[in-house]
Amino acid sequence: MEEKELEITETESGEKRKRGKGKTFGMGVIAGLLTATFIFAAIFSGVTLYNKLSLKHAINVNSNLSSVIDDDMVKKAGLIENTIEAYYLNDYDKNQLREGIYRGMIDGLGDKYSEYFSAEEFKQVMLDTEGIFYGIGAYIAMDPETEICRITEVMDDSPAEAAGLQDLDYIYMVDGVSTQGLESSEVVNMIKGEEGTIVHLTIIRDGEDEPLEYDIARGRVETQSVGYTMLDDNIGYIDIVTFDVVTSDQFTDALVTLKGQGARGIIIDVRSNLGGSMESAIEILRQILPQGLIVYTEDKNGQRDEIYCDGSKELELPLVVLTNQYSASASEILTGAIKDYGKGTIVGTTTYGKGIVQKLIPFTDGSAVKLTTSKYYTPSGVCIHGTGIEPDINVEFDMDAYKKDGTDTQFNAAVDEIHRIWEEE
């Protein structure tokens, strides 16, 4: 379950991705709890990009492919095509049939993390991974009562803010097409588009008698994947929502700002962070760990790839990392390394347990595949796949307490741990 922030960010649970003190501690926890069934479809972490492969080279990489693409397969594919041509009622696109064959080969692996992308899909994947999008810049979610998507938050300095859209506005129509009953992801796709193009939104706003009409020029929007604030007693809080390309720089800004404000301890929250860019997690760890191994991977041939930290930016403040059962993949790389080095206390519940790495392998026709290619190991040599990382201090999230008055039991435990460390110093 990897929440993807597009030009409009939506979550299946309807919770905001951007979090801050007070109203939003625990929002990611609720999002994870409400969207557990989606987790298997889209955890997108540890992805590394291979060089482009031509079709000829891709086939020659592994001679075992000849046992799949043989004469019998070609004959049966032709038989199916002829049967479709003879009996199928509707018109069809032959290119889509070809794409279906390619997609089916990857589906045949039975690996929920491996996937085929058409050229257009791969282009969007790369944009998503970069954390740069083109749209209006708002967070939306489906309102279950009206079945109409509602803006949960307008991003700062966004086209949506400039146009005058407001939190809790209903997006009733997009370019004259009703959105009622559509999934939030469908509405996102209707609104996104090329930079500078215009999207027309019909908005219903509480207190207004008539719908409001907006023409908004789509613009460049950078995902805000890191939020931060200074808490009482000079405890710096950093919330990492996902690991995009932009995340490490945003983390650096957050850490530098909090240190500049006199932070005496740091809490990093990766609860319900489903992962993303492995490289981004590594760059963040290089601002925390001493000199030494950060993580290593091993492929099916036993080839080992080790990644190190020079220790030049080692964090010298008390540190707590907040986790839950939906902290996955890149979040676990970060958590596992911090735990192995004893650089911080892990508070919350056991993480998801995704200890495998996918590689994006693009082809010269613009398409690509994402394949599981290796396992990763924490610095102490532990592969957490299927088991997760146990916290040093196990604290369940009390949903009833949170709903009652906003009490976040896990967050409170993290603050208590910072105070305990201070007392022992």
C-alpha positions as CSV (number, residue, x, y, z in Angstrom):
1,M,0.0,0.0,0.0
2,E,1.9,2.8,-1.1
3,E,0.0,6.1,-1.1
4,K,1.0,8.1,-4.1
5,E,0.9,11.8,-4.1
6,L,-0.2,13.0,-7.5
7,E,-1.0,16.6,-8.3
8,I,-3.9,15.9,-6.1
9,T,-3.1,13.5,-3.3
10,E,-5.7,11.1,-2.2
11,T,-5.8,8.2,0.2
12,E,-8.3,5.4,0.4
13,S,-9.1,6.2,4.0
14,G,-9.8,9.9,3.4
15,E,-7.1,11.0,5.7
16,K,-4.7,13.8,4.9
17,R,-1.1,12.9,3.9
18,K,0.3,16.1,5.4
19,R,0.5,15.9,9.1
20,G,1.4,18.3,12.0
21,K,1.0,18.7,15.7
22,G,-2.4,18.4,17.3
23,K,-4.9,17.6,14.7
24,T,-2.8,15.2,12.7
25,F,-0.7,13.1,15.0
26,G,-2.1,9.6,14.4
27,M,-3.7,10.4,11.1
28,G,-1.3,8.1,9.3
29,V,-2.0,5.4,11.8
30,I,-5.7,5.7,11.0
31,A,-5.0,5.7,7.3
32,G,-3.0,2.5,7.7
33,L,-5.7,0.8,9.7
34,L,-8.5,1.7,7.3
35,T,-6.5,0.7,4.2
36,A,-4.9,-2.6,5.2
37,T,-6.3,-4.6,2.3
38,F,-4.6,-2.3,-0.2
39,I,-1.1,-2.8,1.2
40,F,-0.3,-5.7,-1.0
41,A,-0.9,-3.9,-4.2
42,A,1.5,-1.0,-4.1
43,I,4.4,-1.0,-1.7
44,F,7.0,0.6,-4.0
45,S,10.3,0.5,-2.3
46,G,14.0,-0.2,-2.8
47,V,13.6,0.5,-6.5
48,T,16.7,1.0,-8.5
49,L,16.7,1.8,-12.2
50,Y,18.6,-0.5,-14.6
51,N,19.9,0.6,-18.0
52,K,17.5,0.3,-20.9
53,L,17.4,-3.0,-22.6
54,S,16.5,-3.7,-26.2
55,L,14.1,-6.6,-26.8
56,K,16.9,-8.7,-28.4
57,H,19.2,-8.2,-25.4
58,A,16.4,-8.8,-22.9
59,I,15.6,-12.2,-24.5
60,N,19.3,-13.2,-24.6
61,V,19.9,-12.3,-20.9
62,N,18.3,-15.6,-19.9
63,S,18.1,-18.6,-22.2
64,N,15.4,-20.1,-20.0
65,L,12.9,-17.7,-21.6
66,S,13.0,-20.0,-24.6
67,S,11.0,-22.5,-22.6
68,V,8.2,-19.9,-22.3
69,I,8.3,-18.2,-25.7
70,D,8.3,-21.4,-27.8
71,D,6.5,-22.5,-30.9
72,D,3.6,-23.8,-29.0
73,M,3.1,-20.5,-27.2
74,V,3.2,-18.6,-30.4
75,K,0.7,-21.0,-32.0
76,K,-1.7,-20.7,-29.1
77,A,-1.4,-16.9,-29.0
78,G,-2.3,-16.9,-32.7
79,L,-5.2,-19.3,-32.0
80,I,-6.6,-17.0,-29.3
81,E,-6.2,-14.0,-31.6
82,N,-8.1,-15.7,-34.4
83,T,-10.8,-16.7,-32.0
84,I,-11.2,-13.2,-30.8
85,E,-11.4,-11.9,-34.4
86,A,-14.0,-14.5,-35.3
87,Y,-16.3,-14.3,-32.3
88,Y,-15.7,-11.2,-30.1
89,L,-18.7,-8.8,-30.3
90,N,-17.0,-5.5,-29.9
91,D,-14.1,-3.7,-31.5
92,Y,-10.8,-4.1,-29.9
93,D,-7.3,-2.6,-30.0
94,K,-4.5,-5.0,-31.1
95,N,-1.9,-2.9,-29.2
96,Q,-3.9,-3.5,-26.0
97,L,-3.9,-7.2,-26.6
98,R,-0.1,-7.1,-27.0
99,E,0.2,-5.1,-23.8
100,G,-2.0,-7.7,-22.1
101,I,0.4,-10.5,-23.1
102,Y,3.4,-8.7,-21.7
103,R,1.5,-7.9,-18.5
104,G,0.4,-11.5,-18.2
105,M,4.0,-12.7,-18.3
106,I,4.8,-10.7,-15.2
107,D,1.5,-11.6,-13.5
108,G,2.5,-15.2,-14.1
109,L,5.4,-14.8,-11.6
110,G,2.8,-14.7,-8.8
111,D,4.9,-11.9,-7.2
112,K,2.7,-9.0,-5.9
113,Y,5.7,-6.6,-6.1
114,S,6.6,-7.4,-9.8
115,E,4.8,-5.4,-12.4
116,Y,4.7,-4.5,-16.1
117,F,4.4,-0.9,-17.2
118,S,3.4,0.3,-20.6
119,A,5.3,3.3,-22.0
120,E,2.7,5.7,-20.7
121,E,2.5,4.0,-17.3
122,F,6.2,4.0,-16.9
123,K,6.4,7.7,-17.6
124,Q,3.9,8.3,-14.8
125,V,5.8,6.0,-12.5
126,M,9.0,8.0,-12.9
127,L,7.1,11.3,-12.2
128,D,5.6,9.8,-9.1
129,T,9.0,8.6,-7.8
130,E,10.5,12.0,-8.4
131,G,7.8,13.6,-6.2
132,I,7.1,16.3,-8.8
133,F,3.7,16.5,-10.4
134,Y,1.6,18.7,-12.6
135,G,-1.9,19.6,-11.4
136,I,-3.7,21.9,-9.0
137,G,-2.1,21.0,-5.7
138,A,-4.8,19.7,-3.3
139,Y,-5.5,16.7,-1.1
140,I,-8.8,15.0,-1.8
141,A,-10.8,12.1,-0.4
142,M,-14.2,10.5,-1.1
143,D,-17.0,11.7,1.1
144,P,-18.9,8.5,1.9
145,E,-22.3,10.2,2.5
146,T,-22.4,12.2,-0.8
147,E,-20.1,9.9,-2.8
148,I,-18.4,13.1,-4.1
149,C,-14.7,13.8,-3.6
150,R,-14.0,16.6,-1.2
151,I,-10.8,18.7,-0.8
152,T,-9.3,17.8,2.6
153,E,-6.5,20.4,2.3
154,V,-5.3,22.9,-0.2
155,M,-1.5,22.9,-0.6
156,D,0.4,26.1,0.2
157,D,1.5,28.2,-2.9
158,S,-0.5,25.9,-5.2
159,P,-2.6,26.6,-8.3
160,A,-5.6,25.5,-6.1
161,E,-4.8,28.1,-3.5
162,A,-4.2,30.9,-6.0
163,A,-7.6,30.1,-7.6
164,G,-9.4,30.3,-4.3
165,L,-10.3,26.7,-3.6
166,Q,-10.9,25.9,0.0
167,D,-10.7,23.0,2.4
168,L,-13.9,20.9,2.4
169,D,-15.0,22.1,-1.1
170,Y,-16.8,19.3,-3.0
171,I,-15.5,18.7,-6.5
172,Y,-18.8,18.2,-8.2
173,M,-17.7,18.2,-11.8
174,V,-14.4,18.2,-13.8
175,D,-14.6,19.7,-17.3
176,G,-18.4,19.3,-17.2
177,V,-18.3,15.6,-16.2
178,S,-19.9,14.6,-12.9
179,T,-17.7,13.0,-10.3
180,Q,-20.4,11.5,-8.2
181,G,-19.8,7.9,-7.5
182,L,-16.3,7.9,-9.0
183,E,-13.3,6.7,-7.0
184,S,-10.9,9.4,-5.8
185,S,-8.2,8.0,-8.0
186,E,-10.5,8.5,-11.0
187,V,-11.1,12.1,-10.1
188,V,-7.3,12.6,-9.7
189,N,-6.8,11.3,-13.2
190,M,-9.4,13.6,-14.5
191,I,-7.8,16.7,-12.9
192,K,-4.1,16.0,-13.7
193,G,-2.6,17.0,-17.0
194,E,0.2,18.9,-18.7
195,E,1.6,22.0,-17.1
196,G,-0.2,25.2,-18.2
197,T,-3.3,23.5,-19.5
198,I,-6.7,24.5,-18.0
199,V,-9.0,22.3,-16.0
200,H,-12.5,23.5,-15.2
201,L,-13.9,22.6,-11.8
202,T,-17.5,22.9,-10.6
203,I,-17.4,23.3,-6.8
204,I,-20.1,22.9,-4.2
205,R,-19.2,24.9,-1.1
206,D,-21.1,24.9,2.2
207,G,-22.9,28.2,2.7
208,E,-23.1,28.9,-1.1
209,D,-26.5,28.6,-2.8
210,E,-25.1,27.9,-6.2
211,P,-22.2,25.9,-7.5
212,L,-18.9,27.8,-8.1
213,E,-17.0,27.6,-11.3
214,Y,-13.2,27.7,-11.5
215,D,-10.8,27.6,-14.4
216,I,-7.4,26.6,-13.0
217,A,-4.1,26.4,-14.9
218,R,-2.3,23.2,-13.9
219,G,1.1,23.8,-12.5
220,R,4.2,22.2,-11.1
221,V,3.6,20.8,-7.6
222,E,6.3,19.3,-5.4
223,T,5.2,16.6,-3.0
224,Q,5.6,17.6,0.6
225,S,6.7,14.3,2.0
226,V,8.2,15.6,5.2
227,G,6.5,17.7,7.9
228,Y,8.1,19.0,11.0
229,T,7.4,21.1,14.1
230,M,9.0,22.0,17.4
231,L,7.2,20.6,20.4
232,D,7.4,21.6,24.0
233,D,10.7,21.2,25.8
234,N,12.5,21.7,22.4
235,I,11.7,18.3,21.1
236,G,11.9,18.3,17.3
237,Y,9.2,16.2,15.5
238,I,9.8,15.1,11.9
239,D,7.1,13.2,10.1
240,I,8.2,11.3,6.9
241,V,5.1,10.4,5.0
242,T,6.8,8.6,2.0
243,F,10.2,8.3,0.5
244,D,10.3,10.2,-2.8
245,V,13.4,11.6,-4.6
246,V,12.7,15.0,-2.9
247,T,12.3,13.5,0.6
248,S,16.0,13.5,1.7
249,D,16.4,17.2,0.9
250,Q,13.2,17.9,2.7
251,F,14.4,15.9,5.7
252,T,17.7,17.9,5.7
253,D,15.8,21.2,5.7
254,A,13.6,20.0,8.6
255,L,16.6,18.7,10.6
256,V,18.6,21.9,10.1
257,T,15.7,24.1,11.0
258,L,14.9,22.2,14.2
259,K,18.5,22.2,15.2
260,G,18.7,25.9,14.5
261,Q,15.6,26.4,16.8
262,G,17.4,24.6,19.6
263,A,16.1,21.1,19.4
264,R,17.4,18.9,22.2
265,G,15.9,15.7,20.9
266,I,14.3,14.4,17.7
267,I,11.3,12.2,17.0
268,I,11.1,10.7,13.5
269,D,7.6,9.3,12.7
270,V,7.4,6.7,9.9
271,R,4.1,5.2,11.0
272,S,2.1,4.1,8.0
273,N,4.9,5.1,5.7
274,L,4.8,2.4,3.1
275,G,8.2,3.1,1.6
276,G,9.3,4.5,-1.7
277,S,12.9,5.3,-2.8
278,M,15.5,3.2,-1.1
279,E,18.1,5.8,-2.1
280,S,16.2,8.5,-0.2
281,A,16.2,6.5,3.0
282,I,19.9,5.9,2.7
283,E,20.6,9.6,2.3
284,I,18.6,10.3,5.4
285,L,20.5,7.7,7.3
286,R,23.8,9.3,6.3
287,Q,22.6,12.3,8.4
288,I,22.1,10.1,11.4
289,L,24.5,7.1,11.6
290,P,28.1,6.8,12.6
291,Q,30.7,5.5,10.1
292,G,29.9,2.0,8.9
293,L,27.5,-0.2,6.9
294,I,24.0,1.1,6.3
295,V,22.4,-1.8,4.4
296,Y,23.4,-4.5,2.0
297,T,21.5,-6.5,-0.6
298,E,22.0,-10.0,-2.0
299,D,20.6,-11.3,-5.3
300,K,19.8,-14.9,-6.3
301,N,23.4,-15.5,-7.3
302,G,24.7,-14.4,-3.9
303,Q,26.2,-11.1,-5.3
304,R,26.3,-8.7,-2.4
305,D,26.0,-4.9,-2.7
306,E,27.0,-2.9,0.4
307,I,26.2,0.7,1.1
308,Y,28.1,2.7,3.7
309,C,28.0,5.9,5.7
310,D,31.1,8.0,6.3
311,G,29.8,9.2,9.7
312,S,30.6,12.9,9.0
313,K,27.0,14.0,9.8
314,E,26.3,11.7,12.7
315,L,23.3,12.9,14.8
316,E,24.3,13.6,18.4
317,L,20.8,14.2,19.8
318,P,18.5,11.8,21.6
319,L,16.4,10.1,18.9
320,V,13.1,8.1,18.9
321,V,11.6,6.5,15.8
322,L,7.9,5.9,15.8
323,T,6.7,2.7,13.8
324,N,3.6,0.7,13.3
325,Q,2.5,-2.4,11.3
326,Y,2.3,-0.3,8.2
327,S,5.8,1.0,8.3
328,A,7.3,-0.8,5.4
329,S,10.3,-1.2,3.1
330,A,12.3,2.0,3.0
331,S,10.9,2.9,6.4
332,E,12.3,-0.4,7.7
333,I,15.7,0.2,6.1
334,L,15.8,3.4,8.1
335,T,14.4,1.9,11.3
336,G,16.6,-1.2,11.1
337,A,19.8,0.7,10.7
338,I,19.0,3.1,13.5
339,K,18.2,0.1,15.8
340,D,21.3,-1.9,14.9
341,Y,23.6,1.0,15.7
342,G,21.7,2.0,18.8
343,K,21.3,5.5,17.5
344,G,17.7,5.7,18.6
345,T,14.9,4.1,20.5
346,I,12.1,2.4,18.4
347,V,8.7,3.0,19.8
348,G,5.3,1.7,18.6
349,T,4.5,-1.7,17.1
350,T,6.3,-4.2,14.9
351,T,6.8,-3.1,11.3
352,Y,5.4,-4.6,8.2
353,G,8.3,-6.9,7.2
354,K,9.2,-6.1,3.5
355,G,12.8,-7.0,3.1
356,I,13.1,-7.3,-0.7
357,V,14.2,-4.9,-3.3
358,Q,12.6,-4.2,-6.7
359,K,14.4,-2.9,-9.8
360,L,12.9,-0.9,-12.6
361,I,14.2,-2.2,-15.9
362,P,13.2,0.0,-18.9
363,F,13.1,-1.1,-22.5
364,T,13.9,0.9,-25.6
365,D,10.3,1.1,-26.6
366,G,9.5,3.1,-23.4
367,S,7.9,0.3,-21.5
368,A,9.4,-1.3,-18.4
369,V,9.2,-4.0,-15.8
370,K,9.6,-3.9,-12.1
371,L,11.1,-7.1,-10.7
372,T,12.0,-8.4,-7.3
373,T,15.7,-8.9,-7.6
374,S,17.3,-9.1,-4.2
375,K,16.8,-9.2,-0.4
376,Y,18.1,-6.5,1.8
377,Y,19.8,-6.9,5.2
378,T,20.2,-4.6,8.1
379,P,23.8,-3.7,9.2
380,S,23.8,-6.7,11.7
381,G,22.9,-9.1,8.9
382,V,19.2,-9.5,9.5
383,C,16.6,-9.9,6.7
384,I,13.4,-8.7,8.1
385,H,11.2,-10.0,5.3
386,G,8.0,-11.5,6.7
387,T,8.9,-10.7,10.3
388,G,9.4,-7.0,10.5
389,I,11.3,-5.0,13.1
390,E,10.2,-5.2,16.7
391,P,10.2,-1.9,18.7
392,D,12.3,-1.4,21.7
393,I,9.2,-0.1,23.5
394,N,6.0,-1.7,22.4
395,V,3.0,0.6,22.5
396,E,-0.3,0.0,20.8
397,F,-2.2,2.8,19.2
398,D,-5.3,3.5,21.2
399,M,-7.9,4.3,18.6
400,D,-10.7,5.0,21.2
401,A,-8.5,7.5,23.0
402,Y,-7.6,9.2,19.8
403,K,-11.2,9.5,18.6
404,K,-12.2,10.8,22.1
405,D,-9.8,13.6,22.6
406,G,-6.9,13.3,20.1
407,T,-4.6,11.4,22.5
408,D,-1.9,9.6,20.5
409,T,-0.5,6.9,22.9
410,Q,2.4,6.1,20.7
411,F,3.5,9.7,20.3
412,N,3.2,10.3,24.0
413,A,5.4,7.3,24.7
414,A,8.0,8.8,22.3
415,V,8.0,12.1,24.2
416,D,8.3,10.2,27.5
417,E,11.3,8.3,26.1
418,I,13.1,11.5,25.1
419,H,12.5,12.8,28.7
420,R,13.8,9.5,30.1
421,I,17.0,9.8,28.1
422,W,17.6,13.4,29.3
423,E,17.2,12.3,32.9
424,E,19.9,9.6,32.4
425,E,22.4,12.0,30.8
